[in-house]
Amino acid sequence: MSDDDHPQGTTFEELLAEGAAVPTEGWDFSWFEGRATEERPSWGYAVSLAGRLAGAGAVLDIQTGGGEVLDFALARVAAAATAPAPVLTVATEGWPANVARATALLRPRGIAVVAVPETAPLPFADAAFDLVTSRHPVRPRWGEIARVLRPGGTYFAQHVGPRSVYELVEYFLGPQPEAASHDRHPDRERAEAEAAGLEIADLRAERLRIEFHDIAAVVHFLRKVIWMVPDFTVEAHQPRLRALHEQLTGQGPFVAHSTRHLIEARRPLARPSAWAEPLTRAAPSSPPRSPAPPSPPVPPRPGRPVRPAPGSGGPSGGRAARP
């Protein structure tokens, strides 16, 4: 951070007011330029996403935020001109302010943004999409992801990992329960995805350095990423904010670490199962009556194939249950 970025003499109160006034809609973090830095994962999710979108059929982007990442990836597909854009692309978002922002950004590309609460079932038919994507979903709903993927379809996403930016969280809230170390853990998400019937094709995790250079950046970050310090307000946390401001001006940046993992999962192709093969049943012979003489045996009639009842599954093993 240079003096040109934040002139000497900017007061604690002015920085608080600045951080509290910045709009929080969408996932554009350009305001942090010069005020906070974060290492990026080595796999480059947005660029990798562009490679998955090129030539795809039907695509669903879950919890798209303001649509910035999806828009960036589609722009790369168009610029490369080596493969067509997806035939159909739909996005979902749960926060009303982001729904409006994403709609304005993505509508020119012919993409519909559907308002869906994060805990609600996805309002799409089974096996509707070839590719489902997401960057930093609040909580991946594996049963729903598996349900809307066609057999052979792929889920490609970047998730927030366990204890992400917890140095900052614990600065304001104190030590957190040990159970927090397991929440969002990639191994746990692997098990949950497999329990929903998906096969993991790739899973990579990284721990990345973050630096906050002034208190306005801290305030804006906690207002934007609202689950870090729930119900955060400047007024409620002003004593800790002032102490952190003095630390930043006297000792340098506040260092924290984010955790991210890349996950690629596939819905298996349908496999025929032995029990689903047609069966044949024969009509029973008529029993003899007493005291009448026995009747000659009735030859069995050819049976009819028995087919599984609707909803009982089938060669594909049925669809994954909703959580």
Backbone torsions as a table, in degrees:
resi	resn	phi	psi	omega
1	MET	NA	128.8	-179.5
2	SER	-102.8	165.6	177.0
3	ASP	-63.4	-27.5	178.4
4	ASP	-67.2	-33.4	-179.9
5	ASP	-68.1	-44.9	-179.1
6	HIS	-137.7	100.1	-173.7
7	PRO	-57.4	144.9	176.7
8	GLN	-59.1	141.8	-179.6
9	GLY	100.4	-6.4	174.5
10	THR	-64.7	125.0	-172.5
11	THR	-86.8	164.8	175.5
12	PHE	-56.7	-45.8	-178.6
13	GLU	-63.7	-39.2	179.1
14	GLU	-67.0	-40.0	178.0
15	LEU	-66.4	-40.8	175.9
16	LEU	-59.3	-46.1	-179.1
17	ALA	-63.0	-39.0	179.5
18	GLU	-65.1	-47.7	179.6
19	GLY	-63.5	-30.4	-178.8
20	ALA	-80.7	-16.2	-175.3
21	ALA	-96.0	-15.2	-175.5
22	VAL	-70.8	131.3	177.5
23	PRO	-59.0	145.9	-176.6
24	THR	-110.9	2.0	-178.3
25	GLU	-65.5	148.2	174.6
26	GLY	75.4	-176.4	-179.3
27	TRP	-120.4	36.7	174.0
28	ASP	-89.6	115.6	-177.1
29	PHE	-105.9	21.7	-176.0
30	SER	-66.1	-23.9	179.3
31	TRP	-60.1	-27.2	-177.0
32	PHE	-74.6	-6.2	-178.3
33	GLU	-53.4	123.1	-179.5
34	GLY	83.0	-7.6	-177.4
35	ARG	-116.2	-22.4	177.1
36	ALA	-156.5	149.9	178.9
37	THR	-131.9	151.5	177.7
38	GLU	-144.6	129.6	172.2
39	GLU	-63.6	149.1	-179.9
40	ARG	-105.8	146.3	177.5
41	PRO	-59.3	148.2	-174.8
42	SER	-67.2	-22.9	-174.5
43	TRP	-81.0	-13.2	177.3
44	GLY	59.0	76.2	-171.3
45	TYR	-58.8	-48.5	-174.6
46	ALA	-61.7	-40.1	178.1
47	VAL	-69.3	-42.0	177.7
48	SER	-63.3	-36.7	177.8
49	LEU	-60.6	-40.5	178.8
50	ALA	-57.3	-39.5	178.3
51	GLY	-64.7	-34.2	178.2
52	ARG	-74.3	-34.1	-178.0
53	LEU	-71.2	-33.2	-176.4
54	ALA	-59.5	119.7	177.4
55	GLY	79.4	4.5	-179.8
56	ALA	-71.7	160.6	178.1
57	GLY	-87.4	-92.9	179.6
58	ALA	-104.6	128.4	-173.6
59	VAL	-124.5	139.6	173.7
60	LEU	-124.5	125.1	174.4
61	ASP	-106.6	115.2	-175.3
62	ILE	-90.6	137.2	179.0
63	GLN	50.8	62.5	-172.2
64	THR	-72.6	-7.1	-176.0
65	GLY	66.2	-131.3	175.9
66	GLY	-87.3	6.2	177.9
67	GLY	83.2	5.4	-172.3
68	GLU	-65.9	-42.3	-176.6
69	VAL	-69.3	-44.6	178.2
70	LEU	-62.4	-42.3	179.2
71	ASP	-62.3	-43.4	178.5
72	PHE	-60.2	-45.7	-177.7
73	ALA	-65.1	-41.3	179.0
74	LEU	-67.3	-34.1	176.4
75	ALA	-64.0	-38.2	177.3
76	ARG	-66.0	-38.7	177.4
77	VAL	-61.1	-46.0	-179.1
78	ALA	-64.8	-39.9	-178.5
79	ALA	-68.4	-37.1	-179.3
80	ALA	-69.2	-36.7	177.0
81	ALA	54.7	27.6	177.9
82	THR	-97.2	-16.3	178.4
83	ALA	-151.5	151.4	-178.8
84	PRO	-69.9	157.1	172.7
85	ALA	-68.2	164.0	178.4
86	PRO	-55.8	147.4	178.7
87	VAL	-65.0	-39.5	-178.9
88	LEU	-140.9	131.8	175.7
89	THR	-133.3	131.3	177.6
90	VAL	-129.9	146.8	176.7
91	ALA	-127.8	151.2	173.1
92	THR	-119.4	154.6	175.9
93	GLU	-157.1	144.3	-175.2
94	GLY	-104.1	-19.9	-176.6
95	TRP	-92.7	120.0	-174.2
96	PRO	-52.7	-40.9	-179.6
97	ALA	-63.1	-37.9	178.2
98	ASN	-73.3	-32.3	176.9
99	VAL	-58.0	-46.3	179.9
100	ALA	-64.7	-43.0	-178.5
101	ARG	-65.9	-45.4	-179.4
102	ALA	-65.7	-37.8	178.2
103	THR	-61.1	-45.5	179.7
104	ALA	-62.6	-36.1	-177.0
105	LEU	-79.3	-39.0	-170.5
106	LEU	-95.9	-20.3	-179.1
107	ARG	-57.0	-41.2	178.4
108	PRO	-59.5	-20.5	176.7
109	ARG	-90.6	4.3	179.7
110	GLY	78.5	23.1	-177.5
111	ILE	-103.1	127.7	175.7
112	ALA	-87.1	135.6	174.9
113	VAL	-107.2	120.4	-176.3
114	VAL	-104.1	127.3	178.6
115	ALA	-77.1	112.6	-178.5
116	VAL	-134.7	119.2	174.8
117	PRO	-56.5	148.2	-173.7
118	GLU	-61.7	-26.0	-177.5
119	THR	-98.3	0.4	-176.7
120	ALA	-87.6	153.7	173.1
121	PRO	-61.2	150.6	177.1
122	LEU	-72.0	130.9	-174.5
123	PRO	-84.4	52.6	-178.1
124	PHE	-134.4	155.2	-178.8
125	ALA	-69.3	160.5	174.6
126	ASP	-59.4	143.7	174.0
127	ALA	55.5	38.6	-175.7
128	ALA	-85.9	-20.8	-169.9
129	PHE	-127.8	143.8	174.4
130	ASP	-81.6	-30.9	-175.6
131	LEU	-140.0	128.1	172.5
132	VAL	-117.9	132.5	-176.6
133	THR	-129.4	161.8	174.5
134	SER	-168.1	141.8	173.3
135	ARG	-120.0	113.7	177.9
136	HIS	62.2	52.8	173.1
137	PRO	-64.2	148.7	178.2
138	VAL	-60.7	-45.3	178.2
139	ARG	-155.6	113.8	-179.1
140	PRO	-66.8	130.3	179.1
141	ARG	-100.0	90.4	-168.7
142	TRP	-62.5	-38.6	179.4
143	GLY	-62.0	-40.2	178.3
144	GLU	-70.8	-39.4	177.3
145	ILE	-60.4	-47.0	179.6
146	ALA	-63.6	-37.9	-176.9
147	ARG	-64.6	-44.3	-174.7
148	VAL	-83.4	-11.2	175.3
149	LEU	-78.0	138.5	172.3
150	ARG	-74.3	156.5	173.0
151	PRO	-55.5	128.7	-175.1
152	GLY	91.3	-6.8	-179.9
153	GLY	-76.6	165.5	-171.6
154	THR	-125.3	140.7	167.5
155	TYR	-106.1	124.1	-177.4
156	PHE	-129.5	119.6	-171.2
157	ALA	-154.9	159.8	168.3
158	GLN	-116.2	124.7	-177.9
159	HIS	-111.3	154.5	169.4
160	VAL	-77.8	134.1	-176.6
161	GLY	-93.1	-170.5	-176.3
162	PRO	-72.5	145.5	174.7
163	ARG	53.8	39.2	-179.8
164	SER	-73.9	128.5	-178.9
165	VAL	56.6	31.9	-176.4
166	TYR	-71.6	-19.4	172.9
167	GLU	-58.5	-40.0	178.6
168	LEU	-75.7	-41.5	178.2
169	VAL	-57.5	-48.7	-176.2
170	GLU	-74.1	-21.6	173.7
171	TYR	-61.2	-39.1	-178.1
172	PHE	-91.9	-34.6	-172.7
173	LEU	-106.9	-7.9	-176.6
174	GLY	83.4	178.8	-178.2
175	PRO	-56.4	136.5	-179.3
176	GLN	-100.3	155.9	-177.7
177	PRO	-57.8	150.4	179.0
178	GLU	-60.2	-29.0	179.8
179	ALA	-58.5	-25.1	179.0
180	ALA	-62.9	-23.4	179.4
181	SER	-68.5	-21.4	-177.9
182	HIS	-98.3	-20.8	179.1
183	ASP	-65.1	133.9	-179.2
184	ARG	67.5	13.1	-178.9
185	HIS	-67.7	138.0	-177.8
186	PRO	-60.0	-34.0	178.2
187	ASP	-66.7	-37.0	177.3
188	ARG	-66.7	-42.1	179.6
189	GLU	-67.5	-33.8	174.5
190	ARG	-58.6	-48.3	-178.5
191	ALA	-62.9	-40.5	179.6
192	GLU	-66.5	-40.5	178.5
193	ALA	-65.2	-42.8	179.3
194	GLU	-66.8	-35.9	177.4
195	ALA	-64.0	-27.2	177.4
196	ALA	-83.8	-0.2	177.0
197	GLY	97.7	10.6	179.5
198	LEU	-95.5	155.0	176.4
199	GLU	-109.8	130.4	-178.4
200	ILE	-82.4	122.4	178.8
201	ALA	-97.6	-29.2	-178.8
202	ASP	-156.5	138.9	177.0
203	LEU	-151.2	115.2	-178.2
204	ARG	-133.7	141.5	-178.3
205	ALA	-130.4	146.7	177.3
206	GLU	-142.9	150.2	174.9
207	ARG	-110.8	127.4	-166.1
208	LEU	-127.8	140.9	-175.3
209	ARG	-80.5	136.1	174.6
210	ILE	-123.5	140.5	174.1
211	GLU	-127.5	129.9	172.8
212	PHE	-104.3	125.6	-174.4
213	HIS	-100.3	-20.1	174.8
214	ASP	-147.5	166.3	-173.3
215	ILE	-72.3	-25.0	176.0
216	ALA	-62.8	-39.3	178.4
217	ALA	-64.0	-39.3	178.3
218	VAL	-63.4	-46.0	-179.3
219	VAL	-61.8	-47.3	-179.0
220	HIS	-63.9	-41.5	179.3
221	PHE	-59.8	-46.1	-177.4
222	LEU	-71.7	-25.2	174.0
223	ARG	-76.6	-30.4	-176.0
224	LYS	-84.2	-43.6	-178.9
225	VAL	-100.7	79.6	-162.5
226	ILE	-68.9	-17.8	-178.7
227	TRP	-84.2	-7.8	179.5
228	MET	-65.6	-56.2	176.2
229	VAL	-124.2	91.8	-173.9
230	PRO	-54.0	139.4	178.1
231	ASP	60.1	31.7	179.5
232	PHE	-62.1	133.7	168.5
233	THR	-140.1	151.9	177.4
234	VAL	-61.4	-41.4	-176.9
235	GLU	-63.4	-44.2	-176.2
236	ALA	-68.5	-28.8	-173.5
237	HIS	-114.7	19.7	-174.2
238	GLN	-60.8	-39.4	178.5
239	PRO	-60.2	-43.0	179.6
240	ARG	-70.6	-34.6	177.0
241	LEU	-64.2	-41.2	179.2
242	ARG	-64.6	-42.5	178.9
243	ALA	-63.4	-38.3	178.8
244	LEU	-69.9	-37.9	175.9
245	HIS	-57.9	-44.4	179.3
246	GLU	-65.3	-35.8	176.9
247	GLN	-66.2	-42.1	-178.9
248	LEU	-65.3	-41.8	-177.7
249	THR	-76.9	-25.1	-177.4
250	GLY	-98.2	-28.7	-173.0
251	GLN	-120.7	-10.3	-179.0
252	GLY	104.3	-168.7	-170.1
253	PRO	-64.4	151.3	171.8
254	PHE	-85.4	125.2	-175.0
255	VAL	-103.0	131.0	174.8
256	ALA	-135.8	178.9	-179.7
257	HIS	-138.3	132.3	172.6
258	SER	-95.6	155.7	174.6
259	THR	-123.5	135.5	-178.7
260	ARG	-136.9	146.8	169.2
261	HIS	-138.2	141.6	175.6
262	LEU	-92.9	132.0	179.6
263	ILE	-133.6	132.6	174.8
264	GLU	-127.0	121.9	-177.9
265	ALA	-131.3	150.0	-178.4
266	ARG	-126.9	144.6	170.8
267	ARG	-84.6	124.6	-175.6
268	PRO	-62.2	152.4	171.9
269	LEU	-67.0	152.5	-179.7
270	ALA	-64.4	139.1	177.0
271	ARG	-121.2	127.9	177.2
272	PRO	-61.8	143.2	176.1
273	SER	-117.4	149.6	-171.4
274	ALA	-61.0	-36.1	-175.5
275	TRP	-69.0	-17.2	-177.3
276	ALA	-85.4	-4.7	178.7
277	GLU	-68.9	146.8	-178.4
278	PRO	-57.8	137.9	175.6
279	LEU	-108.5	158.0	179.1
280	THR	-123.8	133.2	175.5
281	ARG	-122.3	146.2	-178.6
282	ALA	-107.4	151.9	177.8
283	ALA	-72.4	139.7	-179.8
284	PRO	-69.6	152.8	175.0
285	SER	-71.1	149.7	177.5
286	SER	-72.1	129.3	179.8
287	PRO	-70.8	152.1	178.2
288	PRO	-71.2	151.4	176.9
289	ARG	-105.7	148.2	176.7
290	SER	-114.9	138.1	9.2
291	PRO	-94.8	9.8	-178.0
292	ALA	-66.3	153.1	178.9
293	PRO	-63.3	148.4	-178.4
294	PRO	-59.9	140.6	176.3
295	SER	-80.6	152.7	176.0
296	PRO	-63.9	145.3	-179.0
297	PRO	-59.9	141.6	179.1
298	VAL	-88.7	123.3	-179.2
299	PRO	-63.1	140.5	179.0
300	PRO	-65.1	144.4	178.3
301	ARG	-93.7	147.8	177.0
302	PRO	-57.2	137.1	-179.5
303	GLY	-84.5	176.9	178.4
304	ARG	-114.0	143.8	179.7
305	PRO	-57.6	139.7	175.9
306	VAL	-98.1	125.5	-178.3
307	ARG	-110.3	147.9	178.7
308	PRO	-60.5	142.6	178.7
309	ALA	-68.0	150.3	177.0
310	PRO	-57.1	139.2	178.3
311	GLY	84.6	-5.6	-178.5
312	SER	-92.3	8.2	-178.3
313	GLY	102.5	-152.7	-178.2
314	GLY	161.6	-161.8	-179.0
315	PRO	-56.7	-27.1	-179.4
316	SER	-83.5	-4.5	-179.5
317	GLY	84.2	11.9	-179.9
318	GLY	79.5	178.1	179.0
319	ARG	-100.1	156.6	-179.9
320	ALA	-66.8	141.6	178.6
321	ALA	-68.9	148.8	175.9
322	ARG	-77.2	144.3	-180.0
323	PRO	-66.3	NA	NA
